[in-house]
Amino acid sequence: MKKRKVYYGTLDNVPNKQVLININRLADGIYTLKIMYKNKVIKKTTFKK
């Protein structure tokens, strides 16, 4: 069984209200993106590369 890797990141200020995620360097597979606000998940999406 593969060990799952979890990556975290924070953004200080987003002036144009857009967040772009470049997935070019990710390995092929299925990924889950969770957007959190005040420690609660407000949006969850899954995508395949």
C-alpha distance matrix in Angstrom:
0.0 3.8 6.5 9.2 12.5 15.7 19.0 22.4 25.8 29.3 32.5 35.9 38.2 37.9 41.5 41.1 38.7 36.1 32.7 31.3 27.8 27.4 24.1 25.2 22.9 19.6 17.1 17.1 15.1 15.7 16.9 18.5 21.7 23.3 26.9 28.0 31.5 32.5 29.0 28.8 26.8 29.7 27.9 24.4 23.7 20.8 21.3 19.9 20.6
3.8 0.0 3.8 6.2 9.2 12.6 15.7 19.2 22.5 26.1 29.2 32.6 35.0 34.6 38.2 37.9 35.7 33.0 29.5 28.1 24.4 24.0 20.7 21.8 19.3 16.2 13.9 14.4 12.7 13.6 14.4 16.2 19.1 20.9 24.4 25.7 29.3 30.4 27.0 27.0 25.0 27.8 25.9 22.5 21.7 18.9 19.1 17.7 18.1
6.5 3.8 0.0 3.8 6.5 9.8 13.0 16.3 19.8 23.4 26.7 29.9 32.5 32.5 36.2 36.2 33.9 31.5 27.9 26.9 23.3 23.3 20.4 21.8 19.1 16.1 14.6 15.8 14.1 14.4 14.2 15.4 17.9 19.2 22.5 23.3 26.8 27.6 24.2 24.6 22.9 25.9 24.5 21.3 21.1 18.8 19.4 18.6 19.0
9.2 6.2 3.8 0.0 3.8 6.5 10.0 13.2 16.7 20.2 23.4 26.7 29.1 29.0 32.7 32.6 30.3 27.9 24.4 23.5 20.0 20.3 17.6 19.5 17.2 14.0 13.1 14.3 12.2 11.9 11.0 11.8 14.1 15.4 18.7 19.7 23.2 24.3 21.0 21.2 19.4 22.3 20.8 17.7 17.5 15.4 16.3 16.0 16.7
12.5 9.2 6.5 3.8 0.0 3.8 6.6 10.1 13.4 17.1 20.2 23.6 26.1 26.1 29.7 29.9 27.8 25.5 21.8 20.9 17.5 17.8 15.5 17.4 14.9 12.0 12.1 14.0 12.6 12.5 10.8 11.6 13.0 14.3 17.2 18.2 21.7 22.8 19.7 20.4 18.7 21.5 20.1 17.4 17.2 15.5 16.1 16.1 16.2
15.7 12.6 9.8 6.5 3.8 0.0 3.8 6.7 10.3 13.7 17.0 20.3 22.8 22.9 26.7 27.0 24.7 22.7 19.1 18.8 15.7 16.7 15.0 17.6 15.5 12.8 13.8 15.7 14.1 13.2 10.5 10.2 10.6 11.4 13.9 14.6 18.0 19.1 16.1 17.0 15.4 18.3 17.1 14.9 15.3 14.4 15.5 16.3 16.8
19.0 15.7 13.0 10.0 6.6 3.8 0.0 3.8 6.9 10.5 13.7 17.0 19.5 19.7 23.4 23.9 22.0 20.0 16.3 16.0 13.1 14.2 13.2 15.8 13.8 11.8 13.8 16.1 15.2 14.4 11.3 11.0 10.3 11.1 12.8 13.7 16.8 18.1 15.8 17.0 15.5 17.9 16.8 15.1 15.5 15.1 15.7 16.8 16.7
22.4 19.2 16.3 13.2 10.1 6.7 3.8 0.0 3.8 7.1 10.5 13.6 16.3 16.9 20.7 21.6 19.6 18.1 14.7 15.2 13.0 14.9 14.8 17.7 16.2 14.6 17.1 19.3 18.3 17.1 13.5 12.4 10.6 10.3 10.9 11.2 13.8 15.0 13.0 14.7 13.8 16.1 15.6 14.7 15.8 16.2 17.3 19.0 19.2
25.8 22.5 19.8 16.7 13.4 10.3 6.9 3.8 0.0 3.8 6.9 10.1 12.8 13.5 17.3 18.4 16.7 15.4 12.1 13.0 11.5 13.7 14.5 17.4 16.3 15.5 18.5 20.8 20.2 19.0 15.4 14.2 11.6 11.3 10.8 11.2 13.2 14.6 13.6 15.4 14.6 16.2 15.8 15.7 16.6 17.6 18.3 20.2 20.1
29.3 26.1 23.4 20.2 17.1 13.7 10.5 7.1 3.8 0.0 3.8 6.6 9.4 10.7 14.5 16.1 14.5 14.0 11.3 13.2 12.7 15.4 17.0 19.8 19.2 18.7 21.9 24.0 23.4 22.0 18.2 16.6 13.5 12.5 10.8 10.5 11.4 12.7 12.7 14.7 14.5 15.6 15.8 16.6 17.9 19.5 20.5 22.8 22.8
32.5 29.2 26.7 23.4 20.2 17.0 13.7 10.5 6.9 3.8 0.0 3.8 5.9 7.1 10.7 12.6 11.5 11.4 9.3 11.6 12.2 15.1 17.4 20.1 20.1 20.0 23.5 25.5 25.2 23.7 20.1 18.5 15.0 14.1 11.7 11.8 12.1 13.8 14.7 16.4 16.0 16.3 16.4 17.7 18.9 20.8 21.5 23.9 23.8
35.9 32.6 29.9 26.7 23.6 20.3 17.0 13.6 10.1 6.6 3.8 0.0 3.8 6.9 9.8 12.6 12.1 13.0 11.8 14.5 15.6 18.3 20.9 23.4 23.4 23.6 27.1 29.2 28.9 27.5 23.8 22.1 18.6 17.4 14.6 14.1 13.4 14.5 16.0 18.1 18.4 18.4 19.1 20.8 22.2 24.4 25.1 27.6 27.5
38.2 35.0 32.5 29.1 26.1 22.8 19.5 16.3 12.8 9.4 5.9 3.8 0.0 3.8 6.1 9.2 9.1 10.7 10.6 13.6 15.6 18.4 21.4 23.9 24.5 24.8 28.4 30.2 30.0 28.5 24.9 23.1 19.4 18.3 15.2 15.1 14.1 15.7 17.7 19.2 19.2 18.5 19.1 21.2 22.4 24.8 25.4 28.0 27.9
37.9 34.6 32.5 29.0 26.1 22.9 19.7 16.9 13.5 10.7 7.1 6.9 3.8 0.0 3.8 5.8 5.6 7.0 7.6 10.7 13.3 16.3 19.4 22.0 23.1 23.4 27.1 28.5 28.4 26.8 23.4 21.7 18.0 17.3 14.2 14.9 14.4 16.7 18.7 19.5 18.8 17.6 17.5 19.7 20.4 22.9 23.2 25.9 25.7
41.5 38.2 36.2 32.7 29.7 26.7 23.4 20.7 17.3 14.5 10.7 9.8 6.1 3.8 0.0 3.8 5.7 8.0 9.9 12.8 15.9 18.6 21.9 24.2 25.6 26.3 30.0 31.3 31.4 29.8 26.6 25.0 21.3 20.7 17.5 18.2 17.3 19.6 21.9 22.5 21.9 20.2 20.3 22.6 23.2 25.7 25.9 28.5 28.3
41.1 37.9 36.2 32.6 29.9 27.0 23.9 21.6 18.4 16.1 12.6 12.6 9.2 5.8 3.8 0.0 3.8 5.5 8.5 11.0 14.6 17.1 20.5 22.8 24.7 25.3 28.9 29.9 30.0 28.4 25.4 24.0 20.4 20.2 17.2 18.6 18.1 20.9 23.0 23.1 21.9 19.8 19.3 21.5 21.6 24.1 24.0 26.6 26.4
38.7 35.7 33.9 30.3 27.8 24.7 22.0 19.6 16.7 14.5 11.5 12.1 9.1 5.6 5.7 3.8 0.0 3.8 6.8 10.1 13.4 16.5 19.5 22.2 24.1 24.2 27.6 28.3 28.0 26.0 22.9 21.1 17.5 16.9 13.8 15.2 14.8 17.9 19.9 19.6 18.3 16.0 15.6 18.0 18.4 21.2 21.5 24.4 24.7
36.1 33.0 31.5 27.9 25.5 22.7 20.0 18.1 15.4 14.0 11.4 13.0 10.7 7.0 8.0 5.5 3.8 0.0 3.8 6.5 9.9 12.9 15.9 18.6 20.6 20.8 24.2 24.8 24.7 23.0 20.0 18.7 15.2 15.5 13.0 15.2 15.7 19.0 20.4 20.0 18.1 16.1 14.8 16.5 16.3 18.6 18.4 21.1 21.2
32.7 29.5 27.9 24.4 21.8 19.1 16.3 14.7 12.1 11.3 9.3 11.8 10.6 7.6 9.9 8.5 6.8 3.8 0.0 3.8 6.6 9.9 12.8 15.7 17.3 17.3 20.8 21.7 21.6 20.0 16.9 15.8 12.3 13.0 10.9 13.5 14.7 18.0 18.8 18.6 16.5 15.2 13.6 14.7 14.3 16.3 16.0 18.6 18.5
31.3 28.1 26.9 23.5 20.9 18.8 16.0 15.2 13.0 13.2 11.6 14.5 13.6 10.7 12.8 11.0 10.1 6.5 3.8 0.0 3.8 6.5 9.6 12.1 14.2 14.5 18.0 18.9 19.3 18.2 15.5 15.2 12.3 14.0 12.9 15.9 17.7 21.1 21.3 21.1 18.6 17.6 15.4 15.6 14.4 15.5 14.4 16.4 15.7
27.8 24.4 23.3 20.0 17.5 15.7 13.1 13.0 11.5 12.7 12.2 15.6 15.6 13.3 15.9 14.6 13.4 9.9 6.6 3.8 0.0 3.8 6.2 9.2 10.9 10.9 14.4 15.5 15.9 15.1 12.4 12.6 10.2 12.6 12.5 15.6 18.1 21.3 20.9 20.7 18.0 17.7 15.2 14.6 13.1 13.4 12.1 13.7 12.7
27.4 24.0 23.3 20.3 17.8 16.7 14.2 14.9 13.7 15.4 15.1 18.3 18.4 16.3 18.6 17.1 16.5 12.9 9.9 6.5 3.8 0.0 3.8 5.8 7.8 8.8 12.3 13.6 14.9 15.0 13.0 14.3 12.7 15.5 16.0 19.1 21.7 24.8 24.2 24.1 21.3 21.2 18.5 17.5 15.4 14.9 12.8 13.3 11.3
24.1 20.7 20.4 17.6 15.5 15.0 13.2 14.8 14.5 17.0 17.4 20.9 21.4 19.4 21.9 20.5 19.5 15.9 12.8 9.6 6.2 3.8 0.0 3.8 5.6 5.4 8.7 9.8 11.2 11.7 10.2 12.3 11.7 15.1 16.4 19.6 22.7 25.7 24.5 24.2 21.3 21.6 18.6 16.8 14.4 13.0 10.5 10.2 7.9
25.2 21.8 21.8 19.5 17.4 17.6 15.8 17.7 17.4 19.8 20.1 23.4 23.9 22.0 24.2 22.8 22.2 18.6 15.7 12.1 9.2 5.8 3.8 0.0 3.8 5.7 8.3 9.7 12.2 13.7 13.0 15.6 15.4 18.9 20.2 23.4 26.4 29.3 28.2 28.0 25.1 25.4 22.4 20.5 17.9 16.2 13.2 12.1 8.8
22.9 19.3 19.1 17.2 14.9 15.5 13.8 16.2 16.3 19.2 20.1 23.4 24.5 23.1 25.6 24.7 24.1 20.6 17.3 14.2 10.9 7.8 5.6 3.8 0.0 3.8 6.5 9.2 11.8 13.7 13.0 15.7 15.8 19.1 20.7 23.5 26.6 29.2 27.7 28.0 25.3 26.1 23.4 21.3 19.1 17.2 14.6 13.2 10.2
19.6 16.2 16.1 14.0 12.0 12.8 11.8 14.6 15.5 18.7 20.0 23.6 24.8 23.4 26.3 25.3 24.2 20.8 17.3 14.5 10.9 8.8 5.4 5.7 3.8 0.0 3.8 6.5 8.4 10.1 9.4 12.5 13.1 16.6 18.7 21.5 24.9 27.5 25.6 25.6 22.8 23.9 21.0 18.6 16.3 14.1 11.8 10.3 7.8
17.1 13.9 14.6 13.1 12.1 13.8 13.8 17.1 18.5 21.9 23.5 27.1 28.4 27.1 30.0 28.9 27.6 24.2 20.8 18.0 14.4 12.3 8.7 8.3 6.5 3.8 0.0 3.8 6.3 9.2 9.8 13.4 15.0 18.5 21.1 23.9 27.5 29.9 27.7 27.5 24.6 25.9 23.0 20.1 17.7 14.8 12.4 10.0 7.5
17.1 14.4 15.8 14.3 14.0 15.7 16.1 19.3 20.8 24.0 25.5 29.2 30.2 28.5 31.3 29.9 28.3 24.8 21.7 18.9 15.5 13.6 9.8 9.7 9.2 6.5 3.8 0.0 3.8 7.2 9.1 12.9 15.1 18.7 21.6 24.6 28.2 30.9 28.7 28.0 24.8 25.8 22.6 19.4 16.6 13.3 10.6 7.4 5.1
15.1 12.7 14.1 12.2 12.6 14.1 15.2 18.3 20.2 23.4 25.2 28.9 30.0 28.4 31.4 30.0 28.0 24.7 21.6 19.3 15.9 14.9 11.2 12.2 11.8 8.4 6.3 3.8 0.0 3.8 6.5 10.2 13.0 16.5 19.7 22.6 26.3 28.9 26.5 25.5 22.2 23.4 20.2 16.8 14.1 10.6 8.5 5.7 5.5
15.7 13.6 14.4 11.9 12.5 13.2 14.4 17.1 19.0 22.0 23.7 27.5 28.5 26.8 29.8 28.4 26.0 23.0 20.0 18.2 15.1 15.0 11.7 13.7 13.7 10.1 9.2 7.2 3.8 0.0 3.8 7.0 10.2 13.4 16.8 19.7 23.4 26.0 23.6 22.3 18.9 20.1 16.9 13.3 10.7 7.0 5.8 4.4 6.5
16.9 14.4 14.2 11.0 10.8 10.5 11.3 13.5 15.4 18.2 20.1 23.8 24.9 23.4 26.6 25.4 22.9 20.0 16.9 15.5 12.4 13.0 10.2 13.0 13.0 9.4 9.8 9.1 6.5 3.8 0.0 3.8 6.6 10.0 13.2 16.1 19.8 22.5 20.2 19.1 15.8 17.0 14.0 10.6 8.5 5.6 5.4 6.1 7.9
18.5 16.2 15.4 11.8 11.6 10.2 11.0 12.4 14.2 16.6 18.5 22.1 23.1 21.7 25.0 24.0 21.1 18.7 15.8 15.2 12.6 14.3 12.3 15.6 15.7 12.5 13.4 12.9 10.2 7.0 3.8 0.0 3.8 6.5 10.0 12.7 16.5 19.1 16.8 15.4 12.0 13.3 10.5 7.1 5.8 4.3 6.4 8.8 11.1
21.7 19.1 17.9 14.1 13.0 10.6 10.3 10.6 11.6 13.5 15.0 18.6 19.4 18.0 21.3 20.4 17.5 15.2 12.3 12.3 10.2 12.7 11.7 15.4 15.8 13.1 15.0 15.1 13.0 10.2 6.6 3.8 0.0 3.8 6.7 9.8 13.4 16.3 14.6 13.4 10.0 10.9 8.2 5.7 5.3 6.1 8.0 11.0 12.7
23.3 20.9 19.2 15.4 14.3 11.4 11.1 10.3 11.3 12.5 14.1 17.4 18.3 17.3 20.7 20.2 16.9 15.5 13.0 14.0 12.6 15.5 15.1 18.9 19.1 16.6 18.5 18.7 16.5 13.4 10.0 6.5 3.8 0.0 3.8 6.3 10.0 12.8 11.0 9.6 6.3 7.6 5.8 4.5 6.6 8.7 11.3 14.5 16.5
26.9 24.4 22.5 18.7 17.2 13.9 12.8 10.9 10.8 10.8 11.7 14.6 15.2 14.2 17.5 17.2 13.8 13.0 10.9 12.9 12.5 16.0 16.4 20.2 20.7 18.7 21.1 21.6 19.7 16.8 13.2 10.0 6.7 3.8 0.0 3.8 6.9 10.3 9.6 8.4 5.7 5.8 5.1 6.3 8.7 11.6 13.9 17.3 19.0
28.0 25.7 23.3 19.7 18.2 14.6 13.7 11.2 11.2 10.5 11.8 14.1 15.1 14.9 18.2 18.6 15.2 15.2 13.5 15.9 15.6 19.1 19.6 23.4 23.5 21.5 23.9 24.6 22.6 19.7 16.1 12.7 9.8 6.3 3.8 0.0 3.8 6.6 5.9 5.2 4.3 5.5 7.1 8.8 11.9 14.8 17.4 20.7 22.4
31.5 29.3 26.8 23.2 21.7 18.0 16.8 13.8 13.2 11.4 12.1 13.4 14.1 14.4 17.3 18.1 14.8 15.7 14.7 17.7 18.1 21.7 22.7 26.4 26.6 24.9 27.5 28.2 26.3 23.4 19.8 16.5 13.4 10.0 6.9 3.8 0.0 3.8 5.4 5.4 6.4 6.5 9.3 11.9 15.1 18.2 20.8 24.2 25.9
32.5 30.4 27.6 24.3 22.8 19.1 18.1 15.0 14.6 12.7 13.8 14.5 15.7 16.7 19.6 20.9 17.9 19.0 18.0 21.1 21.3 24.8 25.7 29.3 29.2 27.5 29.9 30.9 28.9 26.0 22.5 19.1 16.3 12.8 10.3 6.6 3.8 0.0 3.8 5.5 8.4 9.4 12.6 14.9 18.3 21.2 24.0 27.3 29.0
29.0 27.0 24.2 21.0 19.7 16.1 15.8 13.0 13.6 12.7 14.7 16.0 17.7 18.7 21.9 23.0 19.9 20.4 18.8 21.3 20.9 24.2 24.5 28.2 27.7 25.6 27.7 28.7 26.5 23.6 20.2 16.8 14.6 11.0 9.6 5.9 5.4 3.8 0.0 3.8 6.8 9.2 12.0 13.4 16.8 19.3 22.3 25.4 27.2
28.8 27.0 24.6 21.2 20.4 17.0 17.0 14.7 15.4 14.7 16.4 18.1 19.2 19.5 22.5 23.1 19.6 20.0 18.6 21.1 20.7 24.1 24.2 28.0 28.0 25.6 27.5 28.0 25.5 22.3 19.1 15.4 13.4 9.6 8.4 5.2 5.4 5.5 3.8 0.0 3.8 6.1 9.2 10.8 14.5 17.3 20.5 23.8 26.0
26.8 25.0 22.9 19.4 18.7 15.4 15.5 13.8 14.6 14.5 16.0 18.4 19.2 18.8 21.9 21.9 18.3 18.1 16.5 18.6 18.0 21.3 21.3 25.1 25.3 22.8 24.6 24.8 22.2 18.9 15.8 12.0 10.0 6.3 5.7 4.3 6.4 8.4 6.8 3.8 0.0 3.8 5.7 7.0 10.7 13.6 16.8 20.2 22.6
29.7 27.8 25.9 22.3 21.5 18.3 17.9 16.1 16.2 15.6 16.3 18.4 18.5 17.6 20.2 19.8 16.0 16.1 15.2 17.6 17.7 21.2 21.6 25.4 26.1 23.9 25.9 25.8 23.4 20.1 17.0 13.3 10.9 7.6 5.8 5.5 6.5 9.4 9.2 6.1 3.8 0.0 3.8 6.9 10.4 13.8 16.9 20.5 22.9
27.9 25.9 24.5 20.8 20.1 17.1 16.8 15.6 15.8 15.8 16.4 19.1 19.1 17.5 20.3 19.3 15.6 14.8 13.6 15.4 15.2 18.5 18.6 22.4 23.4 21.0 23.0 22.6 20.2 16.9 14.0 10.5 8.2 5.8 5.1 7.1 9.3 12.6 12.0 9.2 5.7 3.8 0.0 3.8 6.7 10.3 13.2 17.0 19.4
24.4 22.5 21.3 17.7 17.4 14.9 15.1 14.7 15.7 16.6 17.7 20.8 21.2 19.7 22.6 21.5 18.0 16.5 14.7 15.6 14.6 17.5 16.8 20.5 21.3 18.6 20.1 19.4 16.8 13.3 10.6 7.1 5.7 4.5 6.3 8.8 11.9 14.9 13.4 10.8 7.0 6.9 3.8 0.0 3.8 6.9 10.3 13.8 16.5
23.7 21.7 21.1 17.5 17.2 15.3 15.5 15.8 16.6 17.9 18.9 22.2 22.4 20.4 23.2 21.6 18.4 16.3 14.3 14.4 13.1 15.4 14.4 17.9 19.1 16.3 17.7 16.6 14.1 10.7 8.5 5.8 5.3 6.6 8.7 11.9 15.1 18.3 16.8 14.5 10.7 10.4 6.7 3.8 0.0 3.8 6.7 10.4 13.2
20.8 18.9 18.8 15.4 15.5 14.4 15.1 16.2 17.6 19.5 20.8 24.4 24.8 22.9 25.7 24.1 21.2 18.6 16.3 15.5 13.4 14.9 13.0 16.2 17.2 14.1 14.8 13.3 10.6 7.0 5.6 4.3 6.1 8.7 11.6 14.8 18.2 21.2 19.3 17.3 13.6 13.8 10.3 6.9 3.8 0.0 3.8 7.1 10.2
21.3 19.1 19.4 16.3 16.1 15.5 15.7 17.3 18.3 20.5 21.5 25.1 25.4 23.2 25.9 24.0 21.5 18.4 16.0 14.4 12.1 12.8 10.5 13.2 14.6 11.8 12.4 10.6 8.5 5.8 5.4 6.4 8.0 11.3 13.9 17.4 20.8 24.0 22.3 20.5 16.8 16.9 13.2 10.3 6.7 3.8 0.0 3.8 6.7
19.9 17.7 18.6 16.0 16.1 16.3 16.8 19.0 20.2 22.8 23.9 27.6 28.0 25.9 28.5 26.6 24.4 21.1 18.6 16.4 13.7 13.3 10.2 12.1 13.2 10.3 10.0 7.4 5.7 4.4 6.1 8.8 11.0 14.5 17.3 20.7 24.2 27.3 25.4 23.8 20.2 20.5 17.0 13.8 10.4 7.1 3.8 0.0 3.8
20.6 18.1 19.0 16.7 16.2 16.8 16.7 19.2 20.1 22.8 23.8 27.5 27.9 25.7 28.3 26.4 24.7 21.2 18.5 15.7 12.7 11.3 7.9 8.8 10.2 7.8 7.5 5.1 5.5 6.5 7.9 11.1 12.7 16.5 19.0 22.4 25.9 29.0 27.2 26.0 22.6 22.9 19.4 16.5 13.2 10.2 6.7 3.8 0.0
